[in-house]
């Protein structure tokens, strides 16, 4: 029913790609202009923390590293993710904390380049890569330090390389994806489902791609053994195994199905209406959705749009694969092949996203700016203020202890209540007496109190008095 993928080597200097490169440049400039300055998801500071300890040549942290609890504590949140994405983020961390967001943007743009070449191979304008670059799902997560978009970009690079007769590049990207995200077995299985019919004419290419994936899996298992003492077990995998159940199926089915049907350019609807015009990359979605339909976790929000879009994070690979597979169908939408139209729509979508999610950034951003203005080397923070504290360039981080530490810190930041993108609790944090005594000045930004312990912070916030304990 599905047709074969096109097979046509295209050089990166091919003139048909020029408008695609224009879309990539526009997306890159917008990404830098609107560059994120603070993490808004808890997993982001784990990725950033792993990147920073890798710069020190370590897989495991020591006290003072940027993680939300002290090493050895019962609730320690340490480096629980594969090292491939933190290793790439470390290139940005060499510059500064915000440099890691630049790396995330470039990973997104790399996926755009692969998309541009796959569009040309299908006889479509390269500028249609803008539907990847500015798509509300992929654009949104490319502005975080999460591994979701980089993992999908690696998949797109593998797909493009396969169509370009470069199985060696497919092997490298598929293999590296195992070091980027734990869902790599699903996307690799989908890749295999999509290309296995080529085995008669491309046995060697299939073997090379398979060996690359196997090498990546082997490296991941070796790293797991070094970090956790077991190739398949870690605190992260043990916790998440319990989330798989049949109870998750009904709600996941309608959330994922609705998004694939209703979010432009409606790839699932295109597949259902014109299956013979879609190609075999659609099979990538099958193992991805087949696994995550039973997974009892999704990003949620009280706002419907954030709930619908954010809830797709775990199945981004399915959205991307269907976007490619159904390109010849959705590209028939009136005016969508006109470069000015698609670029203008893309820029409008990116700017609109900036304002839509602005309330999340503004929850943490002003406090993060106040800390950066202090130029601290040593930061103390409570767990509720982790997003703010760990979005800085300090060299030493420590969760506020009950007793006064032996070494003086420059700044402490606290929140009296737990804040997440889903909810906010009542005041529960008790400020240690020693911290009250050592505070030279208190400034408040939103729910966060920035405590100047060294007397070097400029006056950048609302002066405050530390509140009484709850």
C-alpha positions in Angstrom: 0.0 0.0 0.0 2.8 2.4 0.9 5.2 3.3 -1.9 9.0 2.9 -1.6 11.1 5.9 -0.5 12.8 7.8 -3.2 16.5 6.9 -3.9 18.5 9.7 -5.3 22.0 11.0 -4.3 21.8 14.8 -3.9 24.9 16.9 -3.0 24.6 19.5 -0.3 25.7 22.1 -2.9 22.7 21.3 -5.1 21.1 24.6 -6.2 17.6 23.1 -5.5 18.5 23.3 -1.8 19.0 27.1 -1.7 15.6 28.1 -0.4 15.8 25.3 2.2 19.1 26.9 3.4 17.3 30.3 3.6 14.6 28.7 5.8 17.4 27.3 8.0 19.1 30.7 8.3 15.9 32.4 9.2 15.1 29.7 11.9 18.6 30.0 13.2 18.5 33.8 13.5 15.2 33.6 15.2 16.4 31.0 17.6 19.4 33.1 18.6 17.3 36.3 18.9 14.8 34.5 21.1 17.5 32.4 22.9 16.3 30.8 26.1 17.9 32.0 29.3 16.5 29.6 31.9 15.4 26.0 32.1 11.7 25.5 32.6 11.6 21.7 32.9 13.2 19.6 35.6 14.9 17.2 33.2 16.7 20.2 31.6 18.9 20.8 34.6 19.8 17.2 34.7 21.0 17.3 31.1 22.9 20.5 31.8 24.4 19.0 34.9 25.6 16.0 33.0 27.2 18.2 30.4 29.1 20.1 33.0 30.5 17.1 34.8 31.6 15.6 31.4 33.7 18.7 31.0 35.5 17.6 34.1 36.0 14.1 32.6 33.6 12.4 35.0 30.5 10.3 34.4 29.4 10.6 38.1 29.1 13.8 40.1 30.9 15.0 43.3 29.7 17.4 45.9 29.3 20.9 44.4 28.3 19.7 40.9 25.1 21.2 39.5 22.4 18.8 40.6 19.4 19.4 42.8 20.4 17.4 45.8 23.7 16.4 47.4 25.5 13.3 46.3 24.5 10.5 48.7 21.2 12.0 49.7 18.1 9.7 49.6 16.4 11.9 46.9 19.6 12.5 44.9 18.8 13.5 41.3 22.0 12.6 39.5 23.1 11.9 35.9 20.4 9.4 34.9 20.3 10.0 31.1 22.5 8.5 28.3 25.7 10.6 27.8 25.4 11.4 24.1 23.3 14.6 24.3 25.1 15.9 27.4 28.4 15.4 25.5 27.1 17.6 22.7 25.7 20.2 25.2 29.2 20.3 26.8 30.4 22.1 23.7 28.1 25.0 24.5 28.8 24.7 28.3 32.5 25.6 27.4 31.2 29.0 26.6 28.4 29.5 29.2 25.2 28.1 30.5 23.2 29.7 27.6 25.7 28.3 25.1 24.0 24.9 25.6 20.8 26.4 24.2 22.8 27.3 21.1 23.8 23.7 20.7 20.1 22.7 20.9 19.3 25.1 18.1 22.0 23.7 15.8 20.7 20.2 16.4 17.3 21.4 15.3 18.8 23.0 12.2 20.6 19.8 11.2 17.3 18.1 11.2 16.0 20.9 8.9 18.9 20.3 6.4 18.0 16.6 6.2 14.3 17.5 5.7 15.2 20.0 2.9 17.0 17.3 1.0 14.2 14.7 1.5 11.7 17.3 0.2 13.8 17.9 -3.0 14.1 14.1 -3.5 10.3 14.0 -3.6 10.1 16.7 -6.2 9.0 19.3 -3.7 10.5 22.8 -2.8 13.3 22.6 -0.3 11.7 25.5 1.6 9.1 23.0 2.9 11.7 22.0 5.5 10.2 25.1 7.3 7.4 22.8 8.4 10.0 20.9 10.5 11.8 24.0 11.6 8.8 26.0 12.7 6.4 23.3 13.5 5.0 24.1 17.0 6.1 20.7 18.4 9.7 20.7 17.1 10.3 24.4 17.5 9.1 24.4 21.0 11.3 21.5 22.2 14.3 22.8 20.3 14.3 25.7 22.6 15.0 23.5 25.6 17.9 21.4 26.7 15.8 18.2 26.4 17.0 15.4 24.1 13.7 14.9 22.3 14.4 17.1 19.2 18.1 16.1 18.9 17.1 12.4 18.9 14.5 13.0 16.1 17.1 15.1 14.2 19.4 12.1 14.2 16.6 9.9 12.9 15.9 12.4 10.0 19.6 12.5 9.2 19.6 8.6 9.1 16.6 8.6 6.8 18.1 11.2 4.5 21.4 9.4 4.4 19.6 6.1 3.5 17.9 7.8 0.6 21.2 9.3 -0.4 23.0 6.0 -0.6 25.1 6.7 2.5 24.5 3.8 4.7 27.6 4.7 6.7 26.1 8.0 7.8 22.8 6.2 8.6 24.9 3.8 10.8 26.6 6.6 12.7 23.4 8.5 13.3 21.4 5.5 14.3 24.2 4.3 16.6 24.7 7.6 18.2 20.9 7.9 18.8 21.3 5.1 21.4 23.6 7.4 23.4 21.1 10.3 23.1 17.8 8.8 24.1 16.5 5.6 25.7 13.7 5.4 23.1 16.3 4.8 20.3 15.3 1.0 20.1 11.8 2.1 19.0 12.9 4.5 16.3 15.6 2.1 15.1 13.0 -0.7 14.9 10.8 1.7 12.9 13.7 2.5 10.6 14.2 -1.2 10.0 10.5 -1.8 9.3 10.7 1.0 6.7 13.8 -0.3 4.8 13.8 -4.1 5.1 12.2 -4.5 1.7 15.4 -3.1 0.2 17.4 -6.1 1.3 17.7 -7.6 -2.2 19.5 -4.7 -3.7 21.1 -3.2 -0.6 22.2 -6.1 1.6 25.5 -4.4 2.4 23.8 -1.1 3.3 21.4 -2.9 5.7 24.3 -4.7 7.3 26.3 -1.5 7.8 23.3 0.3 9.3 22.6 -2.7 11.6 26.2 -2.8 12.8 26.0 0.9 13.6 22.9 0.5 15.7 24.5 -2.5 17.5 27.6 -0.5 18.2 25.6 2.3 19.7 23.7 -0.1 21.9 26.9 -1.7 23.0 28.4 1.6 24.0 25.3 2.5 25.9 25.4 -0.7 27.8 29.1 -0.2 28.6 28.4 3.3 30.0 25.4 2.0 32.0 27.7 -0.6 33.5 30.3 2.0 34.4 27.7 4.3 36.0 25.3 1.9 37.6 27.1 -1.4 37.8 24.6 -3.1 35.5 24.1 -2.8 31.7 20.3 -2.7 31.9 19.5 -1.4 35.3 19.6 2.1 36.6 17.4 4.2 39.0 15.8 5.8 35.9 14.8 2.5 34.2 13.7 0.9 37.4 11.3 3.7 38.2 9.9 4.0 34.7 9.2 0.3 34.2 6.2 0.5 36.5 4.6 3.2 34.3 3.6 0.7 31.5 0.1 -0.6 31.7 -3.1 -1.1 29.7 -4.8 1.7 31.8 -2.8 4.3 29.9 -4.1 3.2 26.5 -7.4 5.0 26.1 -6.2 8.5 27.1 -2.9 8.2 25.2 -4.8 7.0 22.1 -7.0 10.0 21.9 -4.3 12.6 22.8 -1.8 11.2 20.3 -4.4 10.5 17.7 -6.0 13.9 18.0 -2.6 15.7 17.6 -1.6 13.6 14.6 -5.0 14.3 12.9 -5.5 18.0 13.9 -2.1 19.7 14.1 -1.1 21.1 10.7 -0.2 19.7 8.2 -2.3 16.8 9.4 0.1 13.9 8.5 -2.1 11.1 9.9 -5.1 12.3 8.1 -3.1 12.5 4.9 -2.0 8.9 5.4 -5.5 7.7 6.0 -7.0 9.5 3.0 -4.1 9.0 0.5 -2.1 6.0 1.6 -0.8 5.2 -1.9 0.7 8.7 -2.1 2.7 8.2 1.2 6.0 6.3 1.5 7.3 3.6 3.8 8.8 6.0 6.4 5.4 6.0 7.9 6.3 2.6 9.5 8.6 4.5 11.9 5.6 5.7 13.8 4.3 2.1 14.5 6.8 1.0 17.2 7.0 4.5 18.7 3.3 4.8 19.1 3.0 1.1 19.9 5.2 1.4 23.0 4.2 4.9 24.3 0.4 4.2 24.0 0.9 2.1 27.1 3.3 4.4 28.9 1.6 6.2 31.8 3.4 9.5 31.6 2.9 12.6 29.5 3.6 16.2 30.0 0.4 17.9 31.0 -0.8 21.4 31.6 -4.1 23.1 32.7 -4.0 25.0 29.4 -5.5 22.9 26.5 -3.0 24.0 23.9 0.0 23.3 26.1 -1.6 20.0 27.1 -2.1 18.9 23.5 1.3 20.1 22.2 3.4 19.3 25.3 1.8 15.9 25.6 3.4 14.8 22.3 7.0 15.0 23.5 7.5 11.3 23.8 6.2 10.6 20.3 7.9 13.4 18.3 9.6 10.7 16.1 6.2 9.5 15.0 5.2 13.1 14.0 8.4 13.7 12.1 8.3 10.4 10.2 4.7 10.9 9.2 5.6 14.5 8.2 8.1 13.1 5.7 6.1 10.1 4.6 3.0 12.2 3.8 4.8 15.1 2.3 3.5 14.6 -1.2 -0.1 14.8 0.2 0.1 17.7 2.6 2.2 19.7 0.1 -1.0 20.0 -2.0 -2.5 22.4 0.5 -3.0 25.7 -1.4 -0.1 28.2 -1.3 2.0 26.0 0.9 4.7 25.6 -1.8 5.2 29.4 -2.0 8.4 30.3 -0.2 7.2 33.7 1.0 4.0 32.2 2.4 5.6 29.3 4.2 8.5 31.5 5.6 6.1 34.2 6.8 3.9 31.6 8.5 6.9 30.0 10.1 8.2 33.3 11.5 4.7 34.1 12.8 4.5 30.7 14.5 7.9 31.1 16.2 7.0 34.6 17.5 3.6 33.4 18.6 5.2 30.5 20.5 7.4 33.0 22.3 4.4 34.9 23.7 2.3 31.7 24.4 5.0 30.1 26.6 6.2 33.4 28.0 4.4 32.9 31.2 6.5 29.8 31.9 9.8 31.6 31.2 8.7 34.6 33.3 8.0 32.3 36.3 11.8 31.6 36.5 13.6 34.1 34.2 13.6 37.2 36.4 15.1 35.4 39.4 17.7 33.7 37.1 18.6 37.1 35.8 19.0 38.5 39.3 21.4 35.6 40.2 23.4 36.1 37.1 23.8 39.8 37.9 25.5 38.7 41.2 28.2 36.8 39.2 28.4 34.2 41.9 31.0 31.4 42.1 29.2 29.4 44.8 25.4 29.1 45.0 23.2 27.6 47.7 19.6 26.7 46.8 16.7 24.7 48.0 15.1 22.0 45.8 12.1 24.3 45.0 14.6 26.8 43.4 16.6 24.3 41.4 15.5 25.6 38.0 16.6 29.1 38.9 19.9 28.3 40.6 21.1 25.8 38.0 20.5 28.3 35.2 23.7 30.2 36.1 27.4 30.1 35.4 28.5 29.4 38.9 31.2 26.8 39.5 29.9 25.3 42.7 26.3 24.4 43.6 25.0 23.0 46.8 21.5 22.3 48.3 21.1 24.4 51.5 22.1 22.3 54.4 20.4 22.3 57.8 23.7 23.4 59.5 25.9 26.3 58.3 28.4 25.0 55.7 32.1 25.4 56.4 32.7 27.6 53.3 30.9 30.8 52.6 28.7 30.9 49.5 28.1 34.0 47.4 24.3 33.7 46.9 21.4 31.6 48.1 18.1 31.3 46.3 15.0 29.8 47.8 11.3 29.3 47.1 9.0 28.6 49.9 6.7 26.5 47.8 7.1 23.8 45.1 6.6 25.2 41.6 6.1 23.2 38.5 4.6 23.8 35.1 1.6 21.9 36.3 0.9 23.2 39.9 2.0 25.3 42.8 1.9 24.1 46.4 1.5 26.1 49.6 4.5 27.3 51.6 6.3 24.4 53.2 10.0 25.3 53.2 11.6 26.3 56.6 14.6 28.7 56.2 17.5 27.6 58.4 18.4 30.0 61.2 22.0 30.3 60.1 20.9 31.4 56.6 18.8 34.2 58.1 21.8 35.4 60.1 24.2 35.4 57.1 21.9 37.1 54.7 23.2 40.7 54.0 20.3 41.6 51.7 17.2 39.9 50.4 15.7 40.6 47.0 12.5 39.0 45.7 11.7 38.1 42.1 8.3 36.4 41.8 8.2 33.4 44.1 12.0 33.4 44.6 14.1 35.0 47.2 17.7 35.9 46.2 19.8 36.1 49.3 23.1 38.1 49.0 25.6 36.4 51.3 28.7 38.1 50.1 27.4 41.7 49.6 28.1 41.8 45.9 24.7 41.6 44.3 23.4 44.8 42.5 20.0 46.1 43.3 18.0 44.3 40.7 14.9 43.2 42.5 12.2 44.1 45.1 13.9 44.4 48.5 12.3 42.0 50.9 12.3 40.7 54.4 12.6 36.9 54.8 9.2 35.6 55.8 8.4 33.6 58.9 8.4 29.8 58.6 5.1 28.1 57.8 
